[in-house]
């Protein structure tokens, strides 16, 4: 049981970080960013390039992923989503745009980095062993701690910084925030950049554990959407809760259902459908309409 909880906590920390970026973009702009998984993959490849090919320290690779993905997110918001949102009255337009960006990033990743699995050497060697109850490599523990620290930093930023308060006001009521002097365009750009940066950071963190490849973008986006559906779309605390719940469900499923083949996600999807039938707004979301 202790091992299941430890694995679930480790998975939940990284999943929550992925979901935070997606739910931030949704809460600010009411945009479902289908390219979120591709941004995660791009961030992983940036870290791989900096560390494995340029020979620079891992922390430099993480910073490079954060900066490049933040710039990418800002440019996507300013030059793609902003004009479409202003000119189109249909929400489907932003969904189609997001899907197009996902396909474009897949093609760009294939062109720049190839389709093979990539990874970097372990940043910490050794295995933690607590009386055979919990066995976990030190690098996973470090990545989990870094993910928790990033989540805490994100919450503090949103709670206490001027930009964070402005984005929270924008998420609660866009028109009222604009009337109170909040620069909607500026903070929408910052929010999209921050969401993309979080995706890139997770990709950079996990390239040391699972590696990275072209095919990981779609499944990562699906998991991110599952998390915000569980916790409640546009709710930061819900994204964190959804991430840890999915992590625990995956840990339990991979352990308890291993004898029945690869049916873990079949069981998770079935559970999610039943849950949404009774609470479609998620755990912490407000009722639709």
LUMNU-886317 format. One line per field, with one value per residue: residue number from 1; residue in one letter; chain; x, y, z of N, C-alpha, C in turn. Coordinates in steps of 0.2 Angstrom, whole numbers, always signed. Example, Ala and Ser with C-alpha at 12.3 -4.5 7.8 and 13.67 -1.06 7.14 Angstrom:
2
n	1; 2;
res	A; S;
chain	A; A;
n_u	+66; +64;
n_v	-28; -11;
n_w	+39; +35;
ca_u	+62; +68;
ca_v	-22; -5;
ca_w	+39; +36;
c_u	+66; +64;
c_v	-16; +0;
c_w	+39; +39;
end
This chain:
289
n	1; 2; 3; 4; 5; 6; 7; 8; 9; 10; 11; 12; 13; 14; 15; 16; 17; 18; 19; 20; 21; 22; 23; 24; 25; 26; 27; 28; 29; 30; 31; 32; 33; 34; 35; 36; 37; 38; 39; 40; 41; 42; 43; 44; 45; 46; 47; 48; 49; 50; 51; 52; 53; 54; 55; 56; 57; 58; 59; 60; 61; 62; 63; 64; 65; 66; 67; 68; 69; 70; 71; 72; 73; 74; 75; 76; 77; 78; 79; 80; 81; 82; 83; 84; 85; 86; 87; 88; 89; 90; 91; 92; 93; 94; 95; 96; 97; 98; 99; 100; 101; 102; 103; 104; 105; 106; 107; 108; 109; 110; 111; 112; 113; 114; 115; 116; 117; 118; 119; 120; 121; 122; 123; 124; 125; 126; 127; 128; 129; 130; 131; 132; 133; 134; 135; 136; 137; 138; 139; 140; 141; 142; 143; 144; 145; 146; 147; 148; 149; 150; 151; 152; 153; 154; 155; 156; 157; 158; 159; 160; 161; 162; 163; 164; 165; 166; 167; 168; 169; 170; 171; 172; 173; 174; 175; 176; 177; 178; 179; 180; 181; 182; 183; 184; 185; 186; 187; 188; 189; 190; 191; 192; 193; 194; 195; 196; 197; 198; 199; 200; 201; 202; 203; 204; 205; 206; 207; 208; 209; 210; 211; 212; 213; 214; 215; 216; 217; 218; 219; 220; 221; 222; 223; 224; 225; 226; 227; 228; 229; 230; 231; 232; 233; 234; 235; 236; 237; 238; 239; 240; 241; 242; 243; 244; 245; 246; 247; 248; 249; 250; 251; 252; 253; 254; 255; 256; 257; 258; 259; 260; 261; 262; 263; 264; 265; 266; 267; 268; 269; 270; 271; 272; 273; 274; 275; 276; 277; 278; 279; 280; 281; 282; 283; 284; 285; 286; 287; 288; 289;
res	X; X; X; X; X; X; X; X; X; X; X; X; X; X; X; X; X; X; X; X; X; X; X; X; X; X; X; X; X; X; X; X; X; X; X; X; X; X; X; X; X; X; X; X; X; X; X; X; X; X; X; X; X; X; X; X; X; X; X; X; X; X; X; X; X; X; X; X; X; X; X; X; X; X; X; X; X; X; X; X; X; X; X; X; X; X; X; X; X; X; X; X; X; X; X; X; X; X; X; X; X; X; X; X; X; X; X; X; X; X; X; X; X; X; X; X; X; X; X; X; X; X; X; X; X; X; X; X; X; X; X; X; X; X; X; X; X; X; X; X; X; X; X; X; X; X; X; X; X; X; X; X; X; X; X; X; X; X; X; X; X; X; X; X; X; X; X; X; X; X; X; X; X; X; X; X; X; X; X; X; X; X; X; X; X; X; X; X; X; X; X; X; X; X; X; X; X; X; X; X; X; X; X; X; X; X; X; X; X; X; X; X; X; X; X; X; X; X; X; X; X; X; X; X; X; X; X; X; X; X; X; X; X; X; X; X; X; X; X; X; X; X; X; X; X; X; X; X; X; X; X; X; X; X; X; X; X; X; X; X; X; X; X; X; X; X; X; X; X; X; X; X; X; X; X; X; X; X; X; X; X; X; X; X; X; X; X; X; X;
chain	A; A; A; A; A; A; A; A; A; A; A; A; A; A; A; A; A; A; A; A; A; A; A; A; A; A; A; A; A; A; A; A; A; A; A; A; A; A; A; A; A; A; A; A; A; A; A; A; A; A; A; A; A; A; A; A; A; A; A; A; A; A; A; A; A; A; A; A; A; A; A; A; A; A; A; A; A; A; A; A; A; A; A; A; A; A; A; A; A; A; A; A; A; A; A; A; A; A; A; A; A; A; A; A; A; A; A; A; A; A; A; A; A; A; A; A; A; A; A; A; A; A; A; A; A; A; A; A; A; A; A; A; A; A; A; A; A; A; A; A; A; A; A; A; A; A; A; A; A; A; A; A; A; A; A; A; A; A; A; A; A; A; A; A; A; A; A; A; A; A; A; A; A; A; A; A; A; A; A; A; A; A; A; A; A; A; A; A; A; A; A; A; A; A; A; A; A; A; A; A; A; A; A; A; A; A; A; A; A; A; A; A; A; A; A; A; A; A; A; A; A; A; A; A; A; A; A; A; A; A; A; A; A; A; A; A; A; A; A; A; A; A; A; A; A; A; A; A; A; A; A; A; A; A; A; A; A; A; A; A; A; A; A; A; A; A; A; A; A; A; A; A; A; A; A; A; A; A; A; A; A; A; A; A; A; A; A; A; A;
n_u	+4; +10; +19; +11; +4; +15; +20; +8; +8; +19; +16; +5; +9; +17; +7; -3; +4; +5; -9; -12; -7; -15; -28; -27; -26; -38; -47; -44; -46; -56; -53; -50; -35; -29; -16; -8; -2; +8; +16; +21; +29; +38; +45; +51; +60; +68; +75; +82; +90; +98; +104; +109; +115; +121; +128; +126; +122; +108; +99; +100; +95; +81; +78; +79; +69; +58; +59; +58; +46; +37; +39; +34; +21; +16; +17; +9; -3; -5; -4; -12; -23; -29; -33; -42; -52; -57; -62; -71; -87; -90; -87; -81; -71; -59; -57; -54; -43; -34; -33; -27; -14; -9; -7; +2; +13; +17; +22; +32; +40; +44; +51; +62; +67; +65; +58; +62; +64; +70; +81; +89; +104; +103; +100; +102; +109; +105; +94; +80; +76; +64; +63; +59; +46; +43; +50; +60; +68; +80; +81; +67; +61; +67; +62; +49; +49; +53; +42; +32; +37; +36; +22; +18; +25; +18; +5; +8; +12; +0; -8; -2; +5; +5; +2; -4; -15; -22; -25; -33; -44; -48; -51; -62; -72; -72; -77; -80; -67; -60; -67; -62; -49; -40; -28; -34; -29; -15; -14; -20; -11; +0; -5; -7; +6; +12; +5; +9; +23; +23; +19; +30; +40; +36; +38; +52; +56; +53; +59; +71; +66; +56; +59; +57; +46; +39; +26; +20; +12; -2; -8; -4; -11; -24; -24; -22; -35; -43; -40; -44; -57; -61; -57; -63; -67; -57; -54; -41; -37; -45; -38; -26; -31; -37; -26; -19; -28; -30; -17; -16; -26; -21; -9; -15; -22; -12; -6; -16; -23; -14; -13; -24; -21; -18; -28; -30; -33; -45; -53; -51; -57; -70; -74; -73; -83; -94; -93; -94; -107; -115; -109; -106; -99; -87; -77; -74; -79; -91; -109; -114; -120;
n_v	-6; +6; +8; +10; +22; +30; +30; +35; +48; +53; +53; +60; +73; +77; +77; +86; +98; +98; +99; +112; +122; +120; +123; +136; +143; +140; +146; +159; +163; +155; +145; +129; +121; +111; +109; +107; +96; +94; +105; +101; +90; +97; +105; +95; +90; +102; +103; +91; +93; +104; +98; +85; +86; +99; +98; +105; +110; +101; +110; +121; +117; +115; +129; +134; +127; +132; +146; +146; +140; +149; +160; +155; +152; +165; +171; +163; +166; +180; +182; +172; +166; +178; +186; +178; +176; +189; +191; +181; +174; +161; +148; +136; +140; +143; +131; +123; +130; +127; +114; +114; +120; +110; +100; +106; +108; +95; +92; +101; +97; +84; +87; +95; +87; +74; +57; +48; +40; +50; +54; +59; +58; +51; +62; +60; +47; +31; +22; +24; +15; +10; +0; -10; -7; +5; +8; +18; +27; +39; +50; +51; +54; +67; +74; +73; +81; +94; +96; +98; +109; +119; +119; +125; +137; +142; +144; +153; +164; +167; +171; +181; +190; +205; +202; +190; +192; +200; +191; +182; +190; +192; +179; +177; +187; +194; +206; +214; +215; +221; +234; +238; +242; +232; +226; +217; +211; +211; +203; +191; +187; +185; +175; +164; +162; +158; +146; +138; +138; +130; +118; +115; +115; +103; +93; +95; +91; +77; +71; +66; +55; +47; +49; +56; +57; +59; +54; +56; +68; +68; +58; +65; +77; +72; +66; +78; +84; +75; +77; +91; +89; +81; +88; +101; +112; +126; +129; +132; +125; +114; +108; +104; +95; +86; +81; +74; +65; +57; +53; +44; +35; +29; +23; +14; +6; +1; -7; -15; -21; -27; -40; -43; -38; -25; -15; -4; +10; +9; +5; +17; +27; +22; +24; +38; +42; +38; +46; +59; +58; +60; +72; +83; +95; +93; +91; +103; +113; +125; +123; +121; +133;
n_w	+0; +4; -6; -17; -14; -14; -27; -33; -28; -33; -47; -47; -44; -55; -65; -60; -62; -76; -78; -73; -81; -92; -87; -83; -95; -100; -91; -92; -105; -110; -119; -125; -125; -137; -140; -129; -125; -135; -133; -121; -125; -134; -125; -118; -128; -130; -118; -118; -130; -125; -114; -118; -130; -131; -120; -108; -90; -82; -76; -83; -95; -91; -88; -101; -108; -101; -104; -119; -121; -115; -123; -135; -131; -129; -141; -149; -143; -145; -160; -165; -157; -152; -163; -169; -159; -158; -170; -173; -169; -165; -154; -159; -168; -161; -155; -167; -171; -161; -162; -175; -172; -164; -173; -181; -172; -170; -183; -183; -172; -177; -188; -182; -172; -174; -174; -165; -148; -135; -122; -107; -97; -80; -67; -54; -45; -38; -26; -16; -2; +9; +21; +12; +10; +3; -12; -22; -35; -33; -42; -46; -34; -33; -44; -41; -30; -35; -44; -35; -28; -39; -41; -29; -30; -41; -36; -26; -34; -41; -31; -24; -32; -42; -56; -55; -47; -56; -66; -60; -57; -70; -74; -66; -69; -84; -90; -79; -74; -84; -84; -72; -74; -78; -90; -102; -114; -112; -100; -104; -113; -105; -96; -105; -110; -97; -95; -106; -103; -91; -96; -104; -94; -87; -96; -98; -85; -85; -95; -90; -84; -90; -103; -120; -134; -151; -151; -139; -137; -140; -130; -118; -119; -118; -105; -98; -100; -94; -81; -78; -80; -70; -59; -61; -74; -77; -64; -52; -40; -42; -54; -48; -38; -47; -54; -44; -41; -53; -54; -42; -46; -57; -52; -43; -52; -61; -52; -46; -56; -65; -67; -76; -88; -100; -95; -87; -90; -97; -86; -79; -88; -89; -75; -75; -84; -77; -66; -71; -76; -65; -59; -69; -69; -62; -48; -41; -49; -55; -58; -75; -86;
ca_u	+0; +14; +22; +5; +3; +21; +19; +2; +9; +24; +13; +0; +13; +18; +0; -6; +8; +2; -16; -12; -6; -21; -34; -25; -27; -45; -50; -43; -48; -61; -50; -47; -29; -28; -9; -5; +3; +13; +20; +25; +34; +43; +49; +56; +65; +72; +79; +86; +95; +103; +108; +113; +119; +126; +132; +125; +119; +101; +95; +100; +90; +75; +77; +78; +62; +53; +59; +56; +39; +34; +39; +30; +14; +14; +17; +3; -9; -5; -4; -16; -29; -32; -37; -48; -57; -60; -66; -76; -92; -91; -82; -78; -66; -53; -55; -51; -36; -30; -31; -22; -8; -6; -4; +8; +19; +19; +26; +39; +44; +47; +57; +68; +70; +64; +53; +64; +64; +76; +82; +96; +106; +100; +103; +104; +109; +104; +87; +78; +73; +62; +61; +55; +39; +44; +57; +59; +74; +81; +79; +60; +60; +69; +57; +42; +50; +53; +35; +28; +39; +34; +15; +18; +27; +13; +0; +10; +12; -7; -11; +1; +8; +0; -1; -8; -22; -26; -27; -38; -50; -50; -54; -69; -77; -68; -79; -79; -60; -58; -69; -58; -43; -36; -27; -36; -24; -8; -14; -21; -4; +5; -8; -5; +13; +13; +2; +14; +29; +22; +19; +37; +44; +35; +42; +59; +58; +51; +64; +76; +63; +52; +61; +52; +45; +34; +19; +17; +8; -9; -10; -3; -17; -30; -24; -23; -42; -46; -38; -48; -64; -62; -57; -68; -63; -55; -53; -34; -37; -48; -33; -22; -35; -38; -20; -17; -33; -28; -11; -18; -30; -16; -5; -19; -24; -7; -4; -21; -26; -9; -15; -29; -18; -18; -35; -30; -36; -52; -56; -51; -62; -76; -75; -74; -89; -99; -93; -97; -114; -118; -107; -103; -95; -81; -77; -74; -82; -98; -113; -114; -126;
ca_v	+0; +12; +9; +12; +29; +34; +31; +39; +55; +55; +54; +66; +80; +80; +78; +92; +103; +98; +102; +119; +126; +120; +126; +143; +145; +139; +150; +166; +164; +150; +141; +122; +121; +105; +108; +107; +90; +95; +109; +97; +87; +102; +107; +89; +90; +107; +101; +85; +96; +108; +94; +79; +88; +104; +97; +110; +107; +100; +116; +126; +114; +117; +136; +135; +125; +137; +153; +145; +138; +155; +164; +152; +153; +172; +172; +160; +170; +187; +182; +167; +166; +184; +188; +173; +177; +195; +191; +175; +173; +154; +145; +131; +143; +142; +124; +121; +133; +124; +107; +115; +121; +104; +96; +110; +107; +88; +92; +105; +92; +79; +91; +97; +82; +67; +53; +43; +41; +53; +55; +62; +53; +52; +68; +58; +40; +27; +20; +25; +9; +11; -7; -14; -4; +10; +8; +23; +30; +46; +55; +52; +58; +74; +77; +75; +87; +100; +97; +101; +116; +123; +120; +130; +143; +145; +146; +159; +169; +169; +173; +187; +195; +209; +199; +184; +195; +202; +185; +179; +194; +191; +173; +177; +191; +197; +212; +218; +216; +227; +240; +240; +244; +227; +226; +211; +208; +209; +197; +185; +184; +182; +168; +159; +161; +154; +140; +135; +137; +125; +112; +114; +113; +96; +90; +95; +87; +70; +69; +62; +48; +43; +51; +60; +55; +62; +51; +58; +74; +67; +55; +69; +81; +68; +66; +84; +86; +71; +80; +96; +87; +78; +94; +106; +116; +133; +130; +130; +120; +108; +105; +101; +89; +81; +78; +69; +59; +53; +49; +39; +30; +26; +19; +8; +2; -2; -12; -20; -24; -29; -47; -43; -35; -17; -12; +2; +16; +7; +6; +24; +30; +20; +28; +45; +43; +37; +52; +65; +58; +63; +78; +85; +101; +91; +91; +110; +117; +127; +120; +124; +137;
ca_w	+0; +4; -13; -22; -12; -16; -34; -35; -26; -38; -53; -46; -44; -62; -68; -58; -65; -83; -78; -71; -87; -97; -84; -83; -101; -101; -86; -94; -112; -112; -124; -124; -129; -138; -142; -123; -125; -140; -129; -116; -129; -136; -119; -116; -133; -129; -112; -121; -134; -121; -109; -121; -136; -130; -114; -102; -84; -82; -74; -89; -100; -88; -89; -108; -109; -98; -108; -126; -121; -113; -129; -140; -129; -130; -149; -151; -140; -149; -167; -168; -154; -151; -169; -170; -154; -159; -177; -174; -164; -164; -150; -163; -171; -157; -155; -173; -171; -156; -166; -180; -169; -162; -179; -183; -168; -171; -189; -181; -168; -181; -192; -179; -167; -176; -170; -160; -141; -133; -115; -104; -91; -73; -63; -47; -45; -32; -25; -9; +0; +16; +24; +7; +9; -3; -16; -27; -37; -30; -47; -46; -28; -34; -49; -38; -25; -40; -46; -29; -27; -44; -40; -23; -33; -45; -31; -23; -39; -43; -25; -21; -37; -46; -62; -53; -45; -62; -70; -56; -58; -77; -74; -63; -73; -89; -92; -73; -73; -89; -81; -66; -77; -80; -97; -104; -119; -109; -95; -108; -116; -99; -94; -110; -109; -91; -96; -110; -99; -86; -100; -106; -88; -85; -102; -96; -79; -86; -100; -87; -81; -95; -110; -124; -141; -154; -150; -132; -136; -139; -124; -113; -119; -115; -98; -95; -101; -89; -74; -77; -80; -63; -54; -63; -79; -75; -56; -51; -35; -46; -58; -43; -36; -53; -56; -39; -41; -58; -52; -38; -50; -62; -48; -41; -58; -63; -47; -44; -62; -69; -69; -81; -94; -100; -94; -82; -93; -98; -80; -77; -92; -86; -69; -76; -87; -72; -61; -75; -77; -58; -58; -75; -68; -59; -40; -38; -54; -54; -63; -82; -88;
c_u	+4; +17; +17; +4; +9; +21; +14; +4; +14; +21; +8; +3; +14; +12; -3; -2; +6; -5; -16; -11; -12; -27; -33; -27; -35; -49; -49; -46; -54; -59; -47; -41; -27; -20; -5; +0; +9; +18; +24; +30; +40; +47; +54; +62; +70; +77; +84; +92; +100; +107; +112; +117; +123; +130; +132; +122; +111; +97; +95; +95; +83; +73; +76; +71; +57; +53; +56; +49; +35; +33; +34; +23; +12; +13; +10; -4; -10; -7; -9; -23; -33; -36; -43; -54; -60; -64; -71; -80; -93; -85; -78; -72; -59; -52; -52; -44; -32; -28; -26; -15; -5; -3; +2; +14; +21; +24; +33; +43; +48; +52; +63; +71; +70; +59; +55; +64; +70; +76; +89; +98; +103; +103; +105; +104; +107; +96; +86; +74; +71; +59; +57; +48; +38; +50; +56; +66; +74; +80; +71; +58; +61; +64; +51; +43; +50; +46; +31; +30; +37; +26; +14; +20; +22; +7; +2; +10; +5; -10; -8; +4; +3; -3; -5; -15; -26; -28; -33; -44; -52; -53; -61; -74; -73; -70; -78; -71; -57; -61; -65; -51; -38; -35; -28; -31; -18; -9; -16; -15; +0; +2; -6; +2; +15; +11; +7; +20; +28; +22; +26; +41; +43; +39; +49; +61; +57; +56; +69; +73; +60; +55; +56; +52; +39; +27; +16; +13; +1; -11; -9; -9; -23; -30; -25; -31; -45; -46; -43; -55; -66; -62; -62; -64; -63; -54; -46; -34; -40; -43; -28; -25; -35; -32; -18; -22; -31; -22; -12; -22; -26; -12; -9; -20; -18; -4; -9; -23; -20; -10; -20; -27; -19; -25; -36; -34; -43; -56; -57; -56; -69; -79; -77; -81; -95; -99; -96; -104; -118; -115; -103; -98; -88; -82; -78; -77; -89; -102; -114; -121; -128;
c_v	+6; +14; +12; +20; +33; +35; +35; +47; +58; +57; +60; +73; +82; +81; +84; +98; +104; +102; +109; +123; +126; +123; +133; +146; +145; +145; +158; +168; +160; +146; +134; +121; +114; +103; +108; +101; +91; +100; +106; +93; +91; +104; +101; +89; +96; +105; +95; +88; +100; +103; +88; +81; +94; +103; +101; +107; +106; +106; +121; +124; +116; +125; +137; +133; +130; +144; +152; +144; +145; +159; +161; +153; +160; +174; +169; +163; +176; +186; +176; +167; +173; +187; +184; +175; +184; +195; +186; +175; +166; +151; +139; +133; +142; +135; +121; +124; +129; +117; +108; +116; +115; +100; +100; +109; +100; +88; +95; +100; +87; +81; +92; +92; +75; +63; +48; +45; +45; +54; +58; +58; +55; +58; +66; +50; +37; +26; +21; +18; +10; +4; -11; -12; +1; +10; +13; +26; +37; +51; +56; +56; +66; +77; +78; +81; +94; +101; +100; +108; +121; +124; +125; +137; +146; +147; +153; +165; +171; +172; +180; +192; +199; +206; +193; +186; +197; +196; +182; +183; +193; +184; +173; +181; +195; +204; +217; +220; +221; +233; +243; +242; +238; +226; +219; +207; +206; +203; +191; +182; +181; +175; +163; +157; +156; +147; +135; +133; +131; +118; +110; +112; +105; +92; +89; +91; +79; +67; +64; +55; +44; +44; +54; +57; +59; +60; +53; +64; +73; +64; +60; +74; +78; +67; +72; +86; +81; +74; +86; +95; +84; +84; +99; +111; +123; +134; +127; +124; +113; +104; +101; +94; +84; +77; +73; +63; +54; +49; +43; +33; +26; +21; +13; +4; -2; -8; -18; -24; -26; -36; -48; -40; -28; -14; -6; +8; +15; +8; +14; +28; +29; +24; +35; +46; +43; +43; +58; +64; +61; +70; +81; +91; +99; +92; +98; +115; +119; +124; +124; +128; +142;
c_w	+0; -2; -18; -20; -14; -23; -36; -33; -31; -45; -53; -46; -51; -66; -66; -61; -72; -83; -77; -77; -91; -94; -83; -89; -102; -97; -89; -101; -114; -118; -122; -128; -131; -140; -135; -123; -129; -137; -124; -120; -131; -131; -117; -121; -132; -123; -115; -125; -130; -117; -113; -127; -135; -124; -108; -96; -85; -81; -79; -94; -98; -90; -97; -110; -107; -103; -115; -126; -120; -119; -134; -138; -130; -137; -151; -149; -144; -156; -169; -164; -153; -157; -170; -165; -155; -166; -177; -168; -162; -160; -154; -166; -167; -156; -161; -174; -167; -159; -171; -178; -166; -167; -181; -179; -169; -177; -187; -177; -172; -186; -188; -175; -169; -172; -165; -153; -139; -125; -113; -98; -84; -70; -56; -47; -38; -31; -17; -7; +8; +18; +19; +6; +3; -6; -22; -29; -35; -36; -47; -40; -30; -39; -46; -33; -30; -42; -41; -28; -33; -43; -34; -26; -37; -41; -28; -28; -40; -37; -23; -26; -40; -52; -60; -51; -51; -66; -66; -57; -65; -78; -71; -67; -78; -90; -85; -72; -78; -87; -75; -68; -78; -88; -99; -109; -116; -104; -98; -110; -110; -97; -99; -110; -103; -92; -100; -107; -94; -90; -102; -100; -86; -90; -100; -90; -81; -91; -97; -84; -87; -102; -114; -131; -144; -152; -143; -131; -135; -133; -118; -113; -116; -108; -95; -95; -95; -82; -73; -77; -73; -58; -55; -68; -76; -68; -55; -46; -38; -50; -54; -41; -41; -54; -51; -39; -47; -57; -47; -41; -54; -58; -45; -46; -60; -59; -47; -50; -67; -71; -74; -87; -94; -100; -89; -84; -95; -92; -78; -81; -90; -80; -70; -79; -82; -67; -65; -76; -70; -57; -64; -74; -64; -51; -38; -43; -52; -60; -69; -83; -83;
end
